[in-house]
Amino acid sequence: MNRRTFLLAGSAMASVNAAPSDQLNLGVIGSGSRGTFVMSVFQKDKALKVGAICDVYEPNLERAASNASKEQGSAPKLYRNYKELLADKNIHAVLIATPEHWHAQMVLDALAAGKDVYVEKPLCHTPEEGAKLVEAEKRTKQIVQVGMQRRSYDVYLDGAKEVAKGTLGKVRMVRSWWLNNSVGDGGKRAAKLDGPLDWEQWQGPIKKRIPLDPFIFRNWRSMSDYAGGIVTDQGAHVFDGIHLLMNASYPIAVTAAAGKPHINGVDSPEIVVATAEYPEDFIAVFSINYAAMKYQLKNDQMNHLDGDRARMDIGREDFRVYKQGAEEVVALTRKSEKGFGWATDLHVQNFLECVRTRKPPTAPMRVAFQAVVVTQMANLSLKQGRRMKWNAQTNKVEM
């Protein structure tokens, strides 16, 4: 009996709650740290069971299977090829939490297999992928929720109401920043992996094939072949929050500036400033600096909405409004009932409600693409050295 079999067998002997008749069976595709965490949030719904898990990295698969089994008292099926999981007729919905370069193809394959989908952000790796996904969303009856949890979060929903009713007056600029540090450790430098990895499957749709490289596997978020860098990884969240607060559409144009990468072996910068222009007569400026000091989680991200009557500062845990002439006095404040961690719970709850009722979710693919395309245009601006425009008629970036 190997280690995995022992773990699963032991967990399977745990006490089991009786499964309700309307039980949903969830398949998990991609069981790294984020995928395993979101899986645990799904398991808070007692009418849901994790029926299957797929990963191409054996340590991730083992850990997630063990965690799922301990929570529900029964072992999920294990797959090492996601298409085999999608072919499982007992799986009703899937959680996709793979690296970014796999998202688009897996979502399309899941829809073709008749599965409802919860996919982590960013939705896609290129504007072309995003446009294709939005078209697919129009044709499908499946529920697709993208992990843009601010769309379900009480603080942001209440903040959007204040903007809509004119509390701030006319808002013509939004200033946002996100501060952290990924430079200090020089990247994740593991010389070897902790277990078997199917490198060919992990690379998947990437055309440039290279030998197995543990550094790329650990640092893919900062490699342009696999992801959009930190400006996309975090900027997709920030711009989606701005779009929600401002009831904004696609940008007119995006311009970006950046520093050089400070980690040997990566090609995406840690410091980027992206400026997006909108047809709703405002601009949004997002500055991300992952070469800064580390802040407490509650203080590392902020958005300032500059109205002509008042300013709103909205972060992870609360928002505060300051009126003209009394900038040091908080005129209105709203604090989250349970904090930012609760946003993922609310988002998963919304998805499961929509799976059961077939109502539209709070973060469909069209709004997720609207957010990520801003960051993709920022990366194109860095590459081309100029302002990039969005063509609303063709749904394409004008190069």
RAKANOR-V138891 format. One record per residue. NEAR is the number of other C-alpha atoms within 12 Angstrom. Layout:
NEAR
NEAR
//
This chain:
9
9
15
23
20
17
26
31
21
21
24
23
17
19
14
18
16
15
17
14
11
16
24
29
37
41
49
53
51
47
41
32
21
25
36
34
27
39
44
32
31
38
33
22
29
24
23
36
42
45
37
42
50
44
41
31
33
28
25
35
36
36
31
40
47
36
34
42
37
27
31
34
28
29
32
35
32
36
29
31
26
36
28
23
36
37
23
27
18
24
32
35
44
54
52
48
39
45
46
39
36
35
38
39
30
39
47
34
25
39
31
21
27
24
38
42
47
51
48
47
45
53
55
43
40
36
36
23
31
37
31
25
36
27
18
26
30
18
14
23
20
34
39
47
46
46
46
48
43
45
40
34
38
31
36
41
31
29
43
31
19
32
36
20
16
20
28
34
24
24
33
28
29
39
34
37
35
40
30
26
24
30
24
17
15
22
28
25
19
16
14
16
22
15
16
20
23
23
25
22
24
35
27
26
21
22
11
12
16
16
14
20
24
26
24
32
36
27
30
31
33
38
32
31
29
36
37
42
40
45
47
47
41
38
47
42
44
46
53
48
44
49
43
35
37
41
30
31
30
38
42
32
35
39
34
35
30
31
21
19
26
25
27
22
22
32
27
34
35
39
36
37
34
43
40
45
33
31
20
20
19
28
32
43
36
44
39
40
35
39
27
20
16
19
17
14
17
22
21
26
34
33
41
34
41
32
28
20
23
31
39
46
39
44
37
36
32
30
34
34
34
28
25
20
13
13
18
13
15
19
22
23
23
28
25
28
17
18
23
28
24
23
29
33
31
35
35
42
31
35
40
40
24
26
31
22
13
18
19
24
35
33
41
41
44
34
41
46
46
47
44
47
49
55
53
46
47
47
42
33
31
29
21
17
17
21
28
32
30
32
20
18
12
12
25
28
31
22
20
//
